[in-house]
Amino acid sequence: MSAKLKNKGVVPSITVPDGGKWATTARNAAAELLTETGLPHRRDEYWKYTDPTTLTAPEATPAAIFKSDDPLPFSGVDAVKIVFVDGIYDPSQSDALELAGVEIETLADAAQKDIHWAGSVFGVLEGRGQSPVSRPLASYNTAMAEQGFVIRATGKAAKPVSFIYLHESETSDAVIHHTIKLDEGADLTVLENGPAAARINAVMEVEVADNAAFHHVRAQGRDHERRTATHIFARLGAESSFKSFTLTVNGVLTRNDAIIEFTGDNAHATVAGACAGDGAFHHDDTVFITHDAVNCESRQVFKKVLRNGAVGVFQGKILVQPDAQKTDGYQISQGLMLDENSTFQAKPELEIYADDVACSHGSTVGAIDETALFYLTSRGIPHKEAQDMLTLAFLGEAIDEVEDDALADDLRSLLQGWMARRHG
Amino acid sequence: MLEIKNLHVGLEEEDKQILKGVNLTVETGKVHAIMGPNGSGKSTLSYVLSGKDGYEVTDGTAELEGTDILDMEPEERAAAGLFLAFQYPVEIPGVGNMTFLRTAVNAQRKARGEEELSAAEFLKVVREKAKSLKIDADMLKRPVNVGFSGGEKKRNEILQMAMLEPKMCILDETDSGLDVDAMKLVAEGVNALRDAGRSFLVITHYQRLLDHIKPDVVHIMADGKIVKTGGPELALEVENNGYADILAEVA
């Protein structure tokens, strides 16, 4: 039973896409739920620190295209590249959808089939994630999304699947829904990068079966005016592993939700993020982890660097159900403020019904360490460069959560380059 | 090399005068030592010279090779050839020691209009210098000073000094927290850098460091002033009789 939102915003008239078979059932259910819950509003508990108005408005607010000659993130990684332009899959710029051990199909193609494995995941994990907290933007996505991929890993994927979201129209409004399933023992890495559109609503559902490992690394694109709302819904089987990392630089509004559910014993989940915001920048990480199995470990590591009035929000919840003994839940959120005009708001929540658990959380906010800054400058490193080194070091502790060293190095050098060029 | 005249310094945050007219000239190629009791202003002098925030110069000048350094940023002083070996080297998590060293070396070279060292050139030099200070590859890879022992931190300071090749080296209580073997190693590192074109200002409580780094001139500092100047024998006098006698004598 999903909680009703107290304040029903205006619900757009929902007409679910035609032609889907098993998908239509899920779409209708999501549309029905959305009609019931209404759109999110500032007065809803999990939207208190982030104003959803521009995310729920009928039209996307236009967003200027960010021009850069820098190579795209992960461009050096050997991967199956799948390109979207303004939220629409562009086969002409994409690789063939072929990868040993992995089936890759568009949502549109899969929805044409009478019976499809994706029927057990699409809208299902998202639906489970609607309780105890409603997530109307995800309902909207499930009901409306025609773009996206369904991916099934049956073994260890030889290389990652890399989604590249290009933004070319200033008024584009994208809705993308990926449905991913890892069979027992499978191993898959999904990369995502790019702003996608003036506004994007993205959902990724990930079913991780027993002993499978899912890795997700995302860089959200540097367009200053983009607005982004994402949800990841994951369900984890026994001995499985789920790791997701997001790097965000720029963007006027970003809301990243991660809803993780442990259903099998001895599994691990990490959700981590690093963001750097300067000026008109609002970045919200909202995480909900439900431990409903024995001896599972979850980590949430979020670091935000803020200046010139940028706002960082972290809402992280660990829910430990009565039988989830030996749960190890860890959560840290830290804000580094480069001036006195920025804001960092953190809301850690622990709700624990089992008695043999180890859960810890911490949240800090602070300025650059002046002693460290003096030490660096006393060795001849210019002030700005020294500040960047300390900023990178701060964010680096979140990047350390990325298991793949090459990808982590890629993220570090991206950040380093962006910072260096910021000084011009 | 370094000429300090009538230097008066107070704390920015509170009305407290710490240096009350320091006069000191360190000639090129010489090693000067400053000794003195706790609270005499020795560390403040080293911080003010290297540009740390929080101090207010109310009077006097400090010139490095004829240029007033007191209005310069710390990084400008470093590029001009000043180096402070910290009493408490700072731990910087997340910044690799090697990255730090290379950034510092190249920033100084850039500031002086010299060509930056390539990664390969740098690596060659740093390995060589690290070896003589018994700094292993692991210490170079680790974050700056994080998890280093007291001796390792001080050796790391000397390594930075060796890499940056400053003209004017200030050593602030480099002997504190070191056992005899570690002190010897550090002193050897310093002595290897002694050069006709390089000057040292060695700040210490105890004479024992000066057994290993032989000074040309010894100053006694008390209550924010240099109260006595002499040769190496002055350090022995402190060792034998303490500061009380000297202070009584100059009072």
Interface residues (C-beta under 8 A of the other chain):
Chain A: E370 T371 A372 F374 Y375 L376 T377 S378 R379 G380 I381 P382 H383 E385 A386 M389 L390 L392 A393 F394 G396 E397
Chain B: S50 G51 K52 D53 E73 P74 E75 R77 A78 A79 F83 L84 F86 P89 V90 I92 P93 G94 V95 T99 F100 T103 A104 V105 A107 Q108 A111 P143 Q160 L164
